[in-house]
Amino acid sequence: MKLVVVAAGLSVPSSTRLLADRLAAAVEKTVPVEVRVVELRELAVEIAHHFTNGFPGPKLGAALDAVADADGLIVVTPVFTASYSGLFKSFFDVLDKDALDGKPVLIAATGGTARHSLVLDHALRPLFSYLRAVVVPTGVYSASEDWGAEGLDGRIARAAGELAALMSGPGTTAVPAGRRPVSGRSPERGPAAVSDAAFEVVPFEEQLAAVRAG
């Protein structure tokens, strides 16, 4: 299976790349995968040109093809102004809109303080849900003080195991927007798709009538 790692770190060495490598290594311990790392800082100029002329350069084109052909993705971004970096977003802006449809994705981010950890659920998860990817339940955020601290290895192992399970399974279906499984169990946690029968939708009018009757 093909695992593509998209790392948006800008410095060398980069904590973003370090986290990306550790996540990829954890997946490799679980399932046999062929890993390819896409360093976005090396593609920055071609990404900018793509916006102005509508065509990817050779390196960017190869990276976009690799992402589209992957069986699973690990995406890692540094936190800039409480969100993902502009370079990170720009790469996925030029990616074909259907390239991530149904593809398992592990989201991760790095930052200078633990206060930015909500970037996973407030920025990254909505982005990849919009792209119709299947986002693994566990995201990994690493602040500066997390390196070498207790807990980071466990989060990495758990997230990697979830991604490996999705890549190895027969397929999954993402939860439709605005709906949740009645059981509270996300379809991302298992290989089987969740059918419409697993959802209970109560019209607002019925809920309001019940309140008035009480």
Secondary structure, DSSP 8 states (H G I E B T S, - for coil): -EEEEEE---SSS-HHHHHHHHHHHHHHHHS--EEEEEEGGGGHHHHHHHHHHS---HHHHHHHHHHHH-SEEEEEEEEETTEE-HHHHHHHHHS-TTTTTT-EEEEEEEESSGGGTTHIIIIIHHHHHHTT-EE-S--EEEEGGGTTSTTHHHHHHHHHHHHHHHHHSS------TT---TTS--GGGSSS---GGG-----HHHHHHHHHH-
